[in-house]
Amino acid sequence: MSYLHSPYRLRNLKLKNRIVMSPMCVYSAEDDGLARDWHLVHYGSRAVGGVGLIIQEATAVEKRGRISNRDLGLWDDSHLEPLEKIVSNIHRAGAKVGIQLAHAGRKCGVPGERIVAPSAMKWSDEYPVPAELTIDEIQDIVKAFGKAARRAVIAGYNLIEIHAAHGYLIHQFLSPLSNTRKDEYGGTRENRVRFLQEVLTEVRRMVYEEMPIIIRVSASDYMAGGLDLEETIDIINLIRDKIDIVDVSSGGLLPVNIDTYPGYQVRFSEAIRQRCQIPTIAVGLITEPEQAEQIIGEGRADMVALGRELLRNPYWPIKSGEYLGDEVEWPTQYLRAKI
Ligand SMILES: Cc1cc2nc3c(=O)[nH]c(=O)nc-3n(C[C@H](O)[C@H](O)[C@H](O)COP(=O)(O)O)c2cc1C
C-alpha cells in the first residue's frame, strides 16, 4: 500500500487516505450565503472520486466577513439545511468533510458592508480603508466563530478548519504589516496571536471534545517586516495545544508576486512538521501521484491537499491509487468502467 493511500487518523476521525481537497471558493451562493445544488454536486463529485477529506471552501462567520456576495455563510441557522445535505451526500460516498470557517476582514468585497480590520490599513488600492475594530467588536467576532463552529457540528461536519491564511482577518492580526494596534491585540507576537488564540478557544468550547481542529496558515508574507517561516513556527508553538494539524499555505497579505513551482510550499510544511512536532498538510501545485507519494513518504507532510488539480479531475484519487499500484475502492455504480 502506498503512503498516499494509507489511512490516517485525526483524534477519532478515520480518513481512508491522505488526499485532501483544498478549500476553494466557487462563488456560487446568492447574496444570502446559502449553499445551492451546484455545491451539492461539486463536493459530491470529489467524494465519489475518492478524496479522503474534503475541506469545504471559506465559509463566512459574519455577513461582513465574506470575500464576495457569492460566498457561503454560516452566520445564521438558515444556512444549515443545504449544508446538512452536502455533508450527508459526501458521507454516503465514503469521504469525510471539514468546513473552513473564515472572516475576510479588510478583504471583504461586498458592496454596502462596513469593512473592518485590526488597523485602518487597506489591502490594495481597489479596496476601501477598513474601520479599526474595537475590543467589543473583536469579542463579537470571536463569538461568531464559535457559533458557526457549533452550527458546523449540527450540520455533521467532521472537523473545523480555521482560516488564518491568505490575508484574511486572522492573518491580518498575525502580521505586523497589517496590525499596528497599540492595545493587547497588537505589537508583540503574543499580542498579535491573541485573536487567533481566542478564536481557537471559543471554537473548541463550542464543538465536541474529539472534533479535530485544523488551522490554515500563510507561512510567509514574502515581504520584509511581514511573517516569515521563523515567525510562523513561533506562532504555531504558541497555539500548538489548541490544534490537531496545520494546513500550510503562504502569501495573500499584500499583493506580491510569488515564485511558484511544483510543490513550492512543501518546504514550509516540512519545517513546521519538524520544528513544531505537529502533523501538517502540504498544498500548492501538487499534481502528480509520485510527487504526492514522495512528500508523504519522505515525512515532509502527513497529508497532501490538491486544489486546481481536483477541479480538472475529480477522479484523481482513484487514478493515483491505480498508478501507485494500490487496490482502490471504486464506487459500485462505476464498477463496469474499471479496467
Ligand atoms: C478557485 C480557487 C478558490 C480558492 N479558495 C480558497 C478558499 O476558500 N480558502 C483557502 O484557504 N484557499 C483557497 N484557495 C487556495 C487553494 O485552497 C490552494 O491552496 C491553492 O489553489 C494552491 O493549491 P493548488 O496548486 O493545488 O491549486 C483557492 C484557490 C482557487 C484556485
The ligand as a Gaussian input file, in Angstrom:
#p B3LYP/6-31G(d) Opt

LIG

0 1
 C      -10.782000      28.927000      -7.334000
 C       -9.989000      28.914000      -6.063000
 C      -10.587000      29.244000      -4.853000
 C       -9.859000      29.204000      -3.671000
 N      -10.497000      29.440000      -2.477000
 C       -9.839000      29.230000      -1.309000
 C      -10.524000      29.245000      -0.067000
 O      -11.751000      29.384000       0.002000
 N       -9.809000      29.061000       1.057000
 C       -8.442000      28.829000       1.027000
 O       -7.830000      28.684000       2.077000
 N       -7.788000      28.764000      -0.143000
 C       -8.442000      28.916000      -1.302000
 N       -7.796000      28.743000      -2.483000
 C       -6.407000      28.252000      -2.477000
 C       -6.404000      26.714000      -2.612000
 O       -7.005000      26.090000      -1.494000
 C       -4.963000      26.169000      -2.748000
 O       -4.269000      26.421000      -1.565000
 C       -4.234000      26.776000      -3.938000
 O       -5.048000      26.758000      -5.096000
 C       -2.921000      26.031000      -4.226000
 O       -3.162000      24.673000      -4.459000
 P       -3.236000      24.059000      -5.966000
 O       -1.939000      24.432000      -6.645000
 O       -3.365000      22.571000      -5.740000
 O       -4.415000      24.640000      -6.651000
 C       -8.488000      28.825000      -3.692000
 C       -7.883000      28.536000      -4.908000
 C       -8.609000      28.543000      -6.080000
 C       -7.930000      28.165000      -7.372000

